[in-house]
Amino acid sequence: MNRRKFLTHSVTCGAHLLALSAVSPAFARSVFAIDDKKILAKEKWARIEKIHDGVFGVISTPFDSRDFTTVCNGGIIVGDKGVLVVEAYMQKNGASWVEKQTEVLCKAKPTDVVLTHYHGDHASGHKGFGSDKVRPKIWLTDATKDAAEESFKKQSQANEFENVQKLDGKKPTEIDLGNRKVKIVPRMGHTQSDVTIELVDPKVIFCGDLFFNRMFPNYLDATPTVLKKYVAEMSTEKDVTYVPGHGPISTPEDMNKYRDFLAFVEKSASDAFAAGKSSVEASKEFMLPKSMEDWMIWSPTVVQRSYDAWYRELKK
């Protein structure tokens, strides 16, 4: 998939990752380095890691190969009566690959798929699951469904969701997989309709794009004060494994560093706003503190988006 097609196909969130072509492959590999013994399946675009018995993380790694088959992270949660997959990924081939790996690892096909939000790198590949005759249940909020399908129409894609199961946008929804129950928690901040997928035993939270680990987050549709609020809510847990929307699987320490990162961006934007600088001017002056020098920041554009988002709130 070439750059132009990717920009058209990905809708908002995924498109900004293209700027990673400026990031050296060696640096990208250092961010995503992991003990190979933890990897159960691997392609140039993604890998699957075991988090716990019956719980797996799908970690996308498009930065070295520039292959955008999956792009976002997701996961697989197995119960004795069903298998839930987190996210529909960028392309149908990515969803199909995750489905095939689910069959290998779990001896069953996905029965349920949950979308954390509407951005194309999380939603566009949904028809890669199942077949024209049988599709898994697709769980998403009304806001996510409407926004995703509207973006598909703008791209002239016949990509409407099938077998839709509505998530409540205001209170948690529980999905029963038999011996394992999964809680879908409505949140906001990255978009106006984010959800997280949460397990109690083991403690695992699939965060969607409310959490970018060691990567500058995408503020395009963000409300920074709301994002900060919900990230703080997720940070109260101990002994929890976080699966971010992008970046490697994370610990509570990683989440705390992310909170520090968001606070640093807030202060930088607030100081620039008070000084009367435009977001363009301020973003060109942005520099990471030494404690965060190993974070991926690949273009002034992504920094400018964060300033634009903060400026919108500060002007109010």
Beta strands, then each sheet from edge to edge (+ up, - down):
strand 1: 39-42
strand 2: 46-52
strand 3: 55-60
strand 4: 74-78
strand 5: 83-86
strand 6: 112-114
strand 7: 137-141
strand 8: 164-167
strand 9: 173-176
strand 10: 181-187
strand 11: 194-199
strand 12: 204-212
strand 13: 241-246
sheet 1: 1+ 2- 3+ 4- 5+ 6+ 7+ 8+
sheet 2: 9+ 10- 11+ 12- 13-
end
